[in-house]
Amino acid sequence: SVGVCDVSTLGKIDIQGPDAATLLDRVYVNKFSTLKVGRARYGLMLREDGFAMDDGTTARLGEHHFIMTTTTANAGKVMQHLEFCRQVLWPELDVKLVSVSDHWAQYALAGPRSRDVLAKLVDAPFDISNEGFPRMGAGELTICGGVPARLFRVSFSGEMAYEIAVPARYGDATIRALMQAGAEFDITPYGTEALNVLRIEKGHVSGAEITGHVTARDLGLAGMVTADKDCIGKVLAQRPALLNPARPIVVGVKTVDPKQSLTAGSHFIPVGADAVTANDEGYLTSVAFSPALGQDIGIGFLARGRERIGERIRAVDLLRGHDVECIVCSPVFYDPEGTQNAREIQIWPV
């Protein structure tokens, strides 16, 4: 029906100034200068060596005002990186940055009844209908009779979902109000372990995949790299070795026998081959038991992976004594066409 998760730990960076959009274009692989006010966009940033550093969503709240969301683990590193870019690489840019990670409490509200719950809190006349606030919408509003808030229609679980942020002092009151408003819909609080299962079912990458050793291409996001602009890491990401077709790329795997289990860190070995380094073709980064599929699934990196959909491969974990035969598939396991919710955000190519 509907679930709520505390995502306050995500990094939040307030970016303002006439050159804010220019800075974002230079640090993200995709373009943000074209983002309209009241909209959010998923972005990926690279290190100078061409490897992925962090991902997240950035919303445009005004012509010269953006709010960037980073992963929890990289909040400090991304802030440091942006300040280096602003102060050292492009000191001529008129832009200011402030880390506001601790200033805002933020909650993800996901599921078919998420809008119904939210409607009980949002003050008039703000319109959260599908037409008034479509997917990837973003805006400032008030809730519960005047509490300032920011609302983003983004999803990490693949469902129709929102993230609502309020000043930190209202965090406790807001989660209580959400639980009260959602009681009639059997609202359920869920944590990061449940969220991890949901995002694996939808093929969304996380820290287990963005390890500092993978490129946009490896992540299946090469199509996001905008051709008509430069950005940090773009040139070095074109090194021949990083474009090698045999380089491992993200795929999904599911066990041939639904009763068998997978372990993260397992290596991909061809069926019938010895489990030695010479036969290593990749590795599993994230695994979970999927309630939707009724078996263990995983995502990882496999050499020439997208060419091998339907092929059988072994996931071998010598440390734990596991040797499991799997089927290579799309990393989007659940509802790849978005038929369960036509308004969901779909990041991954099927």
N, C-alpha and C positions, 0 to 999 in steps of 0.2 A: 504493500500500500504506500507507505512513505517511511523514510528513515532520516535520521539527523546525525551528523558527525562533526565533532569539533575540529576545525582546521585552522585554529588560531596560530599554530606554530609555523605556518607558511611564511616565507619572507615577503615583506611588503615594502616597496620603495616608491616614494612619491617623487615624480619627475615633473618639473615645471620650467617654463621659459620658452621664448620664441623659437629656440633651436632644439627643443625637446624631441620633436619628431625626427630631426636629422640625426641626433645621437642614437635613437632607437634603430633607425635604418642601418647605421654603421655597426651596431653591436649584434643585431639579429640577422639571421640569414634571409628572412622574409621581410616584406615592406610594411612599415607602420605609418609612414607619412600619408598613406591613402586611407587609413582607418578613420571612419566617421565618428564624430562626437556621439557618445551614447552607445558605442560598440566596443567589444573586446575581441582579441585575436590571440590564438596560440602562437608562440614563438620559440625558436631554438637559437641559442647562441653558441659560438665556437670559440675555442682558444686560438691563439695566433698560429698554432701548428695544424689547425684544421680539424681537430677532434672536438666532439661535443662537450660543452662545459655545463650547461644547464638548460632547462626548458621551463615554460610556464605561460601564463596568460597575462596580457597587458591590456588595460582598458583606457579609453580616451574619455575623460570626464569633461574636458573643455578643449578649446582650440589649442591651448598651450599647456594642458594639464593631463598627465598620464599617471596611472597607478600600476606598477609592475608587481606581479606575484612570482616568487621564486620557490624552488624546493626548500624544505626546511633545512636540510643539511648544508645547502650552499648559500644561504641568505647572506652571511657575512662575506663570503668569497665574491659573490656577484656584486655586492655593494662596493667592495674594494676595487673590483675590476672596472666598474662604471666610473668611480672617482678617478682612477688612473687614466681612463680614456678622456674624461672631462678636463683634468688638470694638466696632463702631460701630452697626450696625443693631439687633442684638439682644444687648446685653451681659448681659442677664439670663439667657441660656441657659447651662446648666451643661454645657459641652462643650469638649474640647481637641483640637487638630489638630497633627499632626506630619508633615512631608514625609519619606517613607521611600523615595523613588525610588532612591537609591543604596544602600539597605540590603539590597535583595533582587535577586538574579539571577532572571530569569524566562524560561521557554521555552514556546512553543506546540507542542503535539504533536497533529497532525491526520491524519485518514485512517482507513480501515476497520480498520487494525490498531493504532490508537493505544492502545486499552485493553490489548491483548496486550503491548505494550512496557511500558506503565506498570505492569502487574501484576508485572513482574519486579523493579521497584524498590520498590514500596510494601510497607511492613512490615505484618505481621499485627497486630491483627485488622481493620484498616481495610478496608471493603467498597467496591470500586469497580465492582461490577456495575451494570447498568442500573437495577435496582431499588434497590440500596443507595446509588447516587450518580447520580441522574438528571440530565438536562440542566439547566443553570443551578444545579447543586449547587456548594457551596463548603465547605471544611473544612480544619482543621489536622490534620496527621498527621506520620509520620516515614517516611523512605525509607532504603534501603541500610544498614539496621542501626542506625538511631537518629538520622539527620540530620533536624533539624526542617524541615518544609516546609508550604506551603499549596497546596491544589489547587482549581482552578476548572474546571468543565465549561462552558466558553464557546467560541465559535467566530467567527472573522472570515472564514473561508473557506467556511462553509456546511456543512462536513462534521462528522461526529462529531469533537470535538476537546476538548483540555484545555489549561490553562495551569498549569504547576507552578512555584512560586516557592520559592527556598531562600535563606538568608542569603548575602550576596555572596561570602563567603570560600569557599563551597562551589560557586560557579558553574562553575568550570572542571571540577571533579570530576564534577558532575552532568551536564554535556553529554557528557562522555566516557562516563559510565555509560549515558546514553540511547542513544548511538551503538552501544555494545557490545550493549545489550539488544535493539536494533532490527536488528542485523546480519542475523539470519535472515529478517527481513521486508523486506530491502533498504531500510532507512530512508534517507531522503535529506534532507540539510539544504537549506533553501530560504531565500531572502532576501526583502526587502521588494518587490523588483520582481516576483517570482513571486506574492507575497501580493497585490500590487495587481491582477494579472490575475484571481486567484481572487475577490477581493471585488467587482470590477466584474461578473464573471459572476453573482454573487449579488445585485447591486444595493445593496451596503452602502456608505454614504457615508463619506468620509474628509475630510482637510483640503482637498482640491480642491473639495469641495462646501460645507463649513462654513467659509465665507470671511468671516463677519461681515456678510454682506449678505442672508442668507436666514433665513426663519422656520421654525418646526416644520411649518407647513402647506406651505411650499415644498418641504420635504424629504420630504413624504408621511407625516409623523409627527403630524399634527393629532390623531389618535385617541389618542395617548399623553398628551395634556394632560388631567390629572385635573380633572373638573368641580367636585368638592366640596371643593376646597382652593385657596388662593392660592399664588402663587410669584412670584419675581422675574421681571419681564418679561411676565407674563400679561396685565395690563391693556393695556399699550401694544401688545401683539401683536394686539389686537382693533381697532386703528385701521382705518377703512374701506379705505384704500389697500392695507393688508396682507392684506385679505380679498377684494380684487377678484378675481372669477372669472377675469379675463384675465391675472392675475399668473402669471409662469412657475412651473411646478411640475416636480418631478423626473420624468424619463421615461428609457426606454432607446431607443437607436436602433441599427439594424444596416444595413449597406450593401446596396443592392439587388443590386449586382454584388459577389459575394464576393471578387473579385480586387482591388477598390479598397480604399484605406486611408483612415483617418480621422485627424484631428489635433485634439488638445485645444486649445480656444480658438476653434474654428470657430463661426460664427454660423448660426442656423437661418433660412433664407430660403424662402418659399413657392416651389413649383415654378412656373417661368415668370415669376417676378418679378425685378426688378433687384436686385442686391446693394448696396442702399443702406440707410442708417440707418432710413428710414421703413418699410422692410419687414422689419426685424430682429425676430424673434419669440423669441429666446432664444440659448443658447450651450451648447456641449459642454464639460464640465468634466474628464472622464476618459475615456480610450480605451485599448484594448488589442486585440491579436490574441488571439482566444479559441481555444485548442486544442480545446475541447469543441464549438464551433460551426464551426470551420474558416474563420473570417472575422473581420474587424475589427468590434468592437462598442464602444458608448460609453454613458455616462450624462450627462445634462445637464438644463437647465431650459428648458421650452418653454411658451409661453403657452397656457393651457387644455389642457395636455398630456395629462391623463388622459382627456379627452373625445376625443382624437384618435388613440387606439390604432388602428393599421392604416393610418393616413394616410401619404402620402409627403411628405417634406420634404428640403430641400437643406442640407447642412453645408458652408458656404462659408468658406474660409480664403484671403483675398486676399493675405496676406503670403507664403504658401507656394504660391499658385497652385492651390489645390485647390477643386473644386466637385463634391461627391459627393452623389448622390441616395440617400436613406435611407428606411427604414420605421420609423415610431414604434411602440414596443412597451413592454411592461412592463420595468421596470429589473431584474427577476429573470429572467435569461436561462437559467440552468442549473437544472434540476430544481425548478421553481416549487412543486410540490406536496410536495416532500420525499420522493419515492418511492425515491430512491437510498439514502437513509438516514433512516428515519422518526424517528430520535432527534435529528436536527440541530436547531439553533436557527434559527428563521425570524423575522427582525425585520421585514422589509419586507412591506407588503401587496401582493399580486399585482395 
